[in-house]
Amino acid sequence: MEFFLCYHHDDKVLAGKVKQEIERRGSKAFLAHEDIEVSKPWRDEILSHLKSCDGLITIVTVSFPGSTYAHQEVGMIMGRGKPVISLIFGGSLPGFLESFQAIHTSEANIGMAVERAIKVIKGKTTQKSVESESVKGRVSFEAPASSIVDDTPFLKAKGEISFNVTFKKDSAYLIEVNSDEPVSVELISATEWIRKSENPKYRYTVERSRDYVKNANISFEPRRGGDWVIYIRNETRIEQQVGVRVTEET
């Protein structure tokens, strides 16, 4: 697999470490400041790798929001419908990145974070490929994966995380969030989530929620198919690991 690394130029050393961990696991990573040959037009090279990559990994620090090119790269990947996942080393997710899955990590745990990111993107790429083949053969894709989301992120004090999921109409899903300390869980349509990210004062509509619970089991039958966001907040002042699992019920 090939991954496009999206980062602020101040974080190029950190991006280099992420690239090394990806390559150790048998995949390729495009890192603009290392991989573009001096004689080649850099814009053409970047566009070429945005087209050929299997997914994009953003390296988010407090510097990331200041990169104009990083925002453009994210927009292009989103427009092509390719998977996006963020590795958060500091700061918060800007703009539309809030709608995608993210992994909170540190330099000491880069290897573990990269392994999880590859697993997520590989799973999404495989599912998309199977669905495309099903459409070509006019055969419905009826065998769901054992889990749509299966993750155990660490949430900092008052930290938050969001998962972008695609639900099918007339299907039933179980959303399980397990934690040792209280969390709040909200299920929001992607449209409402985008409006929320564009305007922090927007009073968005929540389809399902559980507030200040240690374990939440939410059954959900979407009124329409499409993209939804599962938004989880750590309501405590201590870091904790949260188990998140989403399955389609039969």
Order of alpha helices (4+ residues) and beta strands (2+ residues): beta-alpha-beta-alpha-alpha-beta-alpha-beta-beta-alpha-beta-beta-beta-beta-alpha-beta-beta-beta-beta
